[in-house]
């Protein structure tokens, strides 16, 4: 195939760059991403993780970070965009937690706090190694910038909650929980923020993902790559389905598109 003109590549973390088995980025992928940069291609992460969960990619000097599903975007030097949940929306959620308690993690700029933890939270932490934050009183979140809430609810409860939190949206990549975030800040909006910042056209973009919260992002970019371990909904809208994260699928796809010399 012809080599596309790509100037920016966006990567999900969990299940895309980071293996759920090793909880690391393979050395082959790290080398490949650094080669992209040397060739003048900018690289970004686009993740549901917060800033405090990026240690797993510390060996890669990304040109930008789209975190919390687009709510907090920054470079090594500055904040590019931030979007947080309105106080009245948080009040609605806290009220719901009193009526019908479920584990909920409130994510701020540099950390997260849960109202309480149970086996569901521990099960997700076993997968991500990123959700071991403390639990306790969360009433103070009304006076904090909360960018995202990790709600351990099923899809039925998710719809009921969003019907009340009308200025919020949700993204789910696991049946145990969904991320509730404010309208406006999404992975695709984060992409647009960085394209404007670096003066790159959308036609010069590529993205990699594996989960439901990657679908809108993959539809947005010029070239979409789904991981072999990804959900069927992701594979269906991809331009190319690569190998799994444990088979260095990122490297396979970069070679497929002739982006690695």
Phi, psi and omega in degrees: 000159177293147178283120179289153176274097184246130177243347181213132178234132184247133185236126165295162179262289188290121180086356179240297174271322186252128179286140175286347180269313183264340183061032179222164168268129182293153180298328178296319180290317178302314179298317181296318181293322178293328176294321178302314180298319179297334179273004177090009178267127180277143182238142184222154168258148176224100193224161172277347179292156174268178181302326182286354181252018186262005180300332182295341179244022186296339182278358182243119180277078182297153178279346178189159185229116172261104185247167178053043180056033175102000183281336182221111185239134184204161171255186177296336187254331189206161173279130180264323184199143172215149184210121185234161184287134181296150183302319182292330177289321176296323179297321178297315180296316178298323177295319178296323180293331176286320182288314184220085187298139170210154180298135180215126178256124180263118186259119175258187185302315187241019179173183184219149174224138178260151172288319169199164180241149171217194185296335179292316178296317180296325179295320178289321178297326178297332179275313188267336188055034187222008185229052180255024184290161183288166178234152180164206180296129181242012182299333182292346183296340177298336181252016180244163169276106179255118186269335185197149177236128181266101188256120180272081182221160178275178185294328179296311179294326178301314180296320179296320181291317180293334177295335179265323178266076193291342180258023180233163176226179182221157176217130185234129172238003178213141182297342183282336185207165171225153176264121176264127181220164181288150175300147175105316181266106180227170177300320180291327175293321176299320176301313181298323179298318181285327177297320177294317183296319182261003180056056178242142181274148180301331180292350183251029186241155175217149178219150178240137178200172181220343188243173182302328180282003176259349187301309182299321178297316182292326176291335187280322186280170181287323181230123184247130179241127176257138177286149180299335178270006185283169178290154182300323180298330179284316181296325183296331184256003184277151172282335181208135175254118184262189177288173180287167179300327181281353175250019180057048181302329178299315181295317179303314182292321179297324175290320180303319180269007177058038179267350177251125181271000000 
